[in-house]
Amino acid sequence: MTALPPGQAHGTTGSTHGMTTGSTGGSTGGGADGGTDGSTDGGGPDEDAPALVCSARGCREGAHWGVRWNNPRLHAPARRKVWLACPEHRTSLEEYLAVRGFWKDTLPVAELPEDEGPGGPR
């Protein structure tokens, strides 16, 4: 099972939070509500919601960082999963993954490789 930050429930926005990626595919976008368009009530996009939302539980802030990781027991070595992070939650997400030996690196969202950003492989 994929490791999650403390308090996270499996099943929110795929198997991880925010955005998953890698050489074997994944889904992109979304926040804690599982939507990819920023909608929170099914009534259409929330015009005030950022395009990319932090993956930390309950956070609705815009994502500035892509925290890249992989679980070597589940993923090929080259695969990178991505949790999106706002400045406030970047360190806590990195530490959570690092303690488990999963954290690989962190990049600004704008510098994520094309196949790991919005619109990447699904």
Secondary structure, DSSP 8 states (H G I E B T S, - for coil): -----TT--TTSSTTSSEE---TT-------TT--SSS-SSSSS--TTS-SSB--STT--SB--EEEEE--TTTS-TT--EEEEE-TTTHHHHHHHHHHTT-EEEEEEGGGS-GGGSTT---
